[in-house]
């Protein structure tokens, strides 16, 4: 196993024990703020990884770089506004991943420029870990925003879509999910998802453009 492989698996552990709990906590926190205290009573309103990790999803993240946490259960009837509550609760998870990716991008640039200026292998390894964290968080956000049940995107689009569309999706939910799974298995969606991930990474890079000249001015 190469040093790069070790660093990659190390970054996956960070995602597993930090970013996945943040994702699930964000769902729980949003649901609680929208009026549903079910996650609070189930002990999900915490950043403790043990409360949020799913065994199969955790194995997937560690070995494949893709997986999931234990879904946060909500009672939509307790929301002050049903559709709005569902949409905001669903969106909170992917948004938390994008925030983690943005913070990771800032830290990545700091360590990358510092490692180049100081010719430090140790700092370059830290920068590589942070780059993996950014990529994985972006991947989690992009995938979860796909508008197919049971992903978060389905609950978000339901808020904006009309009743006919939602009724159609509810009626054929099982068939659509099976078809979606088939497309994933056969790799049909690999390229579109990769394009979205690359686009999100480009956006993160541009949002932190101001950091590049500052670091160059300080370090070089």
C-alpha positions in Angstrom: 0.0 0.0 0.0 1.4 3.4 -1.0 1.6 6.5 1.1 -1.2 8.0 -1.1 -3.5 5.0 -0.4 -2.9 5.4 3.4 -3.7 9.1 3.2 -6.8 8.4 1.2 -8.1 5.9 3.7 -7.2 8.3 6.5 -9.3 11.0 4.9 -12.2 8.6 4.6 -12.0 7.9 8.3 -12.2 11.7 8.9 -15.2 11.9 6.7 -16.7 8.9 8.5 -16.3 10.2 12.0 -16.7 13.9 11.3 -18.6 14.8 8.1 -21.2 12.0 8.1 -22.2 12.9 11.7 -22.4 16.6 10.7 -24.6 15.6 7.8 -27.0 13.6 10.0 -26.9 16.2 12.8 -27.9 18.9 10.3 -31.0 16.9 9.4 -31.9 16.4 13.0 -31.2 20.1 13.9 -33.3 21.3 11.0 -36.2 19.0 11.9 -36.0 20.2 15.5 -36.1 23.8 14.5 -39.0 23.2 12.1 -41.1 21.8 15.0 -40.4 18.0 15.1 -38.6 16.9 18.2 -38.5 13.2 17.2 -34.7 13.3 16.4 -34.1 14.9 19.8 -35.9 12.1 21.6 -34.1 9.5 19.5 -30.7 10.9 20.5 -29.8 12.2 17.0 -29.3 15.8 18.0 -25.7 15.2 18.7 -22.3 15.2 16.8 -21.4 11.9 18.5 -20.5 9.6 15.5 -21.9 6.5 17.3 -25.4 8.0 17.1 -25.2 8.4 13.3 -23.1 5.7 11.7 -24.6 2.9 9.7 -22.6 -0.3 9.5 -23.0 -1.0 5.7 -22.7 2.7 4.8 -19.6 3.1 6.9 -18.0 0.1 5.2 -18.9 1.6 1.8 -17.2 5.0 2.7 -14.0 3.3 4.0 -13.5 0.9 1.2 -15.2 2.7 -1.8 -15.2 6.4 -0.8 -19.0 6.4 -0.9 -21.6 5.5 1.7 -24.2 6.9 4.1 -25.1 7.4 7.7 -28.1 6.2 9.7 -31.2 8.1 8.3 -32.7 10.6 10.7 -36.3 9.7 11.4 -38.8 12.6 11.4 -42.5 12.9 11.9 -43.7 15.4 9.2 -47.0 15.9 11.0 -45.2 17.7 13.8 -43.7 20.3 11.4 -45.2 23.7 11.6 -45.4 23.7 7.8 -45.4 20.2 6.4 -43.9 20.7 2.9 -41.5 23.5 3.9 -40.3 21.4 6.9 -39.6 18.4 4.8 -37.7 20.4 2.2 -35.5 22.3 4.7 -34.8 19.2 6.8 -33.8 17.3 3.6 -31.6 20.2 2.3 -29.8 20.6 5.6 -27.7 17.5 5.1 -26.2 18.3 1.6 -25.7 21.9 2.6 -23.7 20.8 5.6 -21.5 18.7 3.3 -21.0 21.7 1.0 -20.0 23.8 4.0 -17.5 21.1 5.1 -16.1 21.1 1.5 -15.7 24.9 1.5 -13.9 24.8 4.9 -11.8 21.9 3.6 -10.9 23.8 0.5 -9.7 26.8 2.5 -7.6 24.6 4.7 -6.3 22.7 1.7 -5.0 25.8 0.0 -3.4 27.0 3.2 -1.5 23.7 3.7 -0.8 23.3 0.0 0.8 26.7 -0.5 2.7 26.4 2.9 4.0 22.9 1.8 5.3 24.3 -1.5 6.9 27.3 0.1 8.6 25.2 2.8 9.2 22.1 0.7 7.5 20.1 3.4 6.4 16.5 2.6 4.4 16.3 5.8 2.4 19.4 5.0 1.8 18.2 1.5 0.4 15.0 2.9 -2.0 17.0 5.1 -3.0 19.0 2.0 -3.7 15.8 0.1 -5.9 14.5 3.0 -7.8 17.8 2.9 -8.3 17.5 -0.9 -9.8 14.0 -0.4 -12.1 15.4 2.2 -13.3 18.1 -0.1 -13.9 15.7 -2.9 -15.8 13.2 -0.8 -18.0 15.9 0.8 -18.8 17.3 -2.6 -19.6 13.8 -3.8 -22.0 13.2 -0.9 -23.7 16.5 -1.5 -24.1 16.0 -5.2 -25.4 12.4 -4.9 -27.8 13.3 -2.1 -29.3 16.1 -4.2 -30.4 13.8 -7.0 -34.2 14.0 -6.9 -34.9 10.3 -6.6 -36.3 8.5 -3.5 -34.9 8.0 -0.9 -32.3 10.7 -1.5 -32.7 14.2 0.0 -33.2 15.7 -3.5 -36.6 14.0 -3.8 -37.9 15.8 -0.7 -36.5 19.1 -1.9 -38.0 19.0 -5.4 -41.3 17.9 -3.9 -41.6 21.3 -2.3 -41.3 23.1 -5.6 -43.1 20.6 -7.9 -46.8 20.6 -8.5 -49.3 18.0 -7.0 -49.5 16.1 -10.3 -45.7 15.6 -10.4 -45.6 14.5 -6.8 -48.5 12.1 -7.2 -46.7 10.6 -10.2 -43.5 10.2 -8.2 -45.3 8.6 -5.3 -47.2 6.2 -7.5 -44.1 5.0 -9.3 -41.6 5.5 -6.5 -40.5 1.8 -6.4 -40.0 1.5 -10.1 -38.1 4.8 -10.4 -35.8 3.8 -7.5 -35.1 0.4 -9.0 -34.4 2.0 -12.4 -32.1 4.5 -10.7 -30.2 1.7 -8.9 -29.8 -0.1 -12.2 -28.3 3.0 -13.8 -25.9 3.3 -10.9 -24.9 -0.3 -11.1 -24.2 -0.3 -14.8 -22.3 3.0 -14.6 -24.7 5.0 -16.8 -24.7 7.9 -14.3 -21.0 7.9 -13.6 -20.1 10.6 -16.1 -23.0 13.0 -15.3 -22.4 12.7 -11.6 -18.6 13.2 -12.2 -19.3 16.3 -14.2 -21.5 17.7 -11.4 -18.8 16.9 -8.8 -16.1 18.6 -10.9 -18.4 21.6 -11.4 -19.0 21.9 -7.6 -15.2 21.5 -7.0 -14.6 24.4 -9.5 -17.1 26.5 -7.7 -15.4 25.8 -4.4 -12.1 26.8 -5.9 -13.5 30.1 -7.3 -15.3 30.9 -4.0 -11.9 30.8 -2.3 -10.0 32.6 -5.1 -9.2 35.5 -2.7 -7.0 33.2 -0.6 -4.5 32.4 -3.4 -3.0 35.9 -3.8 -2.9 36.4 0.0 -1.0 33.2 0.5 1.4 33.8 -2.4 2.1 37.3 -1.0 2.8 36.0 2.5 4.7 32.8 1.6 6.7 33.6 -1.6 
